[in-house]
């Protein structure tokens, strides 16, 4: 057991090991986002369908499934953030700045990963307080009656919609580099698949952006649900 | 050609460095970049000033000794060349050129544009070799090796260890160098038996030297004078994870 613990420790301490943690936890979120989006888009089917979905989700596995998912997501989030912050610190310590710096290929999204990531982290905290914990008593009361109405009322606030839009745009940027990057880190990328994974990542991140933005925009700008 | 040079000057490893401006006048367009620096240095020596120190050896693009970050990019923005193979005809008359040493904490500046790249030697010493004598080159086809494997190993072996990958990376990561050196030996019958041991040792030596972590931006691949593919990095990641799992469980 000591040898195993030591191996896990040395893997975590190594650059590739820590990056693997980032890649695996990133893939957990890539999968979660698709499921979350499909569920959310039911808002366009109607109040009954959305509320029925919410009820079904919370009753799955006698209510245990949603908590298992929450624990996996929380654990993944903590590991993803701790590893990336630690890697970023090491990266900054490893480099001395050039007086005149230029790049040949690096994408814009790859250059702002830590900032897009930290903004998304702030959004996740806000989003959970807003729609899961429901710190707003009025919204909590509405949610108890109808989760569908909670979404409609929740997106009436312009500040919420603007913060949501900024966060989704940065999430799209984060994913457009993170998607193919995860496969490269895990060693699944090759000369035959790299360009395909890159295109797939860009298509996926665009889908996530358009999908998630369609809800607050329809509600706040086009008056959907009112 | 008349040019303005912005050159990093640093008297020694512990001295404070700074950018110094020099005119480079009457430079022939046919001169190589290093010959241009030779001309500027002759002028400095004639004036009794300290010449600009820089690394160079073969000047044929094969030894990996020349370095220099030219206008923000290692070995200049010319594709697949070393600094010694960059020619002045690629610059415009009147242009300002920034010349800096390869930057990384693991490549400390010794003087001006000369950096200490012995951290690469220590990574090689950790596992970039084959333990047993394998004799001289075997007769052709006596050891069957698939064409694709031979090609991939040969492409990885083209690495001249210049350090451009580290200098180009915003994290000063040495992954492309280590991936090329480990990948070259790991695929061939002579190197395969020590694949796991080599991979673990070289990656750990790389981390110990204080290089940064790869963030998959592929600047290394774009700057590499030998066009080593970042696919080697994916392969190293895979090999390292497999070797770590075997070390932990077997």
Boltz contact constraints between the chains, C-beta under 6 A:
constraints:
  - contact:
      token1: [A, 4]
      token2: [B, 248]
      max_distance: 6.0
  - contact:
      token1: [A, 7]
      token2: [B, 247]
      max_distance: 6.0
  - contact:
      token1: [A, 7]
      token2: [B, 248]
      max_distance: 6.0
  - contact:
      token1: [A, 11]
      token2: [B, 244]
      max_distance: 6.0
  - contact:
      token1: [A, 14]
      token2: [B, 207]
      max_distance: 6.0
  - contact:
      token1: [A, 15]
      token2: [B, 207]
      max_distance: 6.0
  - contact:
      token1: [A, 15]
      token2: [B, 213]
      max_distance: 6.0
  - contact:
      token1: [A, 16]
      token2: [B, 237]
      max_distance: 6.0
  - contact:
      token1: [A, 16]
      token2: [B, 240]
      max_distance: 6.0
  - contact:
      token1: [A, 87]
      token2: [B, 213]
      max_distance: 6.0
  - contact:
      token1: [A, 91]
      token2: [B, 171]
      max_distance: 6.0
  - contact:
      token1: [A, 91]
      token2: [B, 212]
      max_distance: 6.0
  - contact:
      token1: [A, 91]
      token2: [B, 213]
      max_distance: 6.0
  - contact:
      token1: [A, 94]
      token2: [B, 105]
      max_distance: 6.0
  - contact:
      token1: [A, 94]
      token2: [B, 171]
      max_distance: 6.0
  - contact:
      token1: [A, 94]
      token2: [B, 172]
      max_distance: 6.0
  - contact:
      token1: [A, 94]
      token2: [B, 210]
      max_distance: 6.0
  - contact:
      token1: [A, 94]
      token2: [B, 211]
      max_distance: 6.0
  - contact:
      token1: [A, 94]
      token2: [B, 212]
      max_distance: 6.0
  - contact:
      token1: [A, 95]
      token2: [B, 172]
      max_distance: 6.0
  - contact:
      token1: [A, 96]
      token2: [B, 103]
      max_distance: 6.0
  - contact:
      token1: [A, 98]
      token2: [B, 100]
      max_distance: 6.0
  - contact:
      token1: [A, 98]
      token2: [B, 103]
      max_distance: 6.0
  - contact:
      token1: [A, 99]
      token2: [B, 19]
      max_distance: 6.0
  - contact:
      token1: [A, 100]
      token2: [B, 72]
      max_distance: 6.0
  - contact:
      token1: [A, 100]
      token2: [B, 98]
      max_distance: 6.0
  - contact:
      token1: [A, 101]
      token2: [B, 72]
      max_distance: 6.0
  - contact:
      token1: [A, 102]
      token2: [B, 72]
      max_distance: 6.0
  - contact:
      token1: [A, 102]
      token2: [B, 73]
      max_distance: 6.0
  - contact:
      token1: [A, 103]
      token2: [B, 219]
      max_distance: 6.0
  - contact:
      token1: [A, 104]
      token2: [B, 219]
      max_distance: 6.0
  - contact:
      token1: [A, 104]
      token2: [B, 222]
      max_distance: 6.0
  - contact:
      token1: [A, 105]
      token2: [B, 218]
      max_distance: 6.0
  - contact:
      token1: [A, 105]
      token2: [B, 219]
      max_distance: 6.0
  - contact:
      token1: [A, 105]
      token2: [B, 222]
      max_distance: 6.0
  - contact:
      token1: [A, 106]
      token2: [B, 217]
      max_distance: 6.0
  - contact:
      token1: [A, 106]
      token2: [B, 219]
      max_distance: 6.0
  - contact:
      token1: [A, 110]
      token2: [B, 217]
      max_distance: 6.0
  - contact:
      token1: [A, 181]
      token2: [B, 216]
      max_distance: 6.0
  - contact:
      token1: [A, 184]
      token2: [B, 216]
      max_distance: 6.0
  - contact:
      token1: [A, 184]
      token2: [B, 234]
      max_distance: 6.0
  - contact:
      token1: [A, 185]
      token2: [B, 237]
      max_distance: 6.0
  - contact:
      token1: [A, 187]
      token2: [B, 234]
      max_distance: 6.0
  - contact:
      token1: [A, 187]
      token2: [B, 237]
      max_distance: 6.0
  - contact:
      token1: [A, 187]
      token2: [B, 238]
      max_distance: 6.0
  - contact:
      token1: [A, 189]
      token2: [B, 234]
      max_distance: 6.0
  - contact:
      token1: [A, 190]
      token2: [B, 231]
      max_distance: 6.0
  - contact:
      token1: [A, 191]
      token2: [B, 231]
      max_distance: 6.0
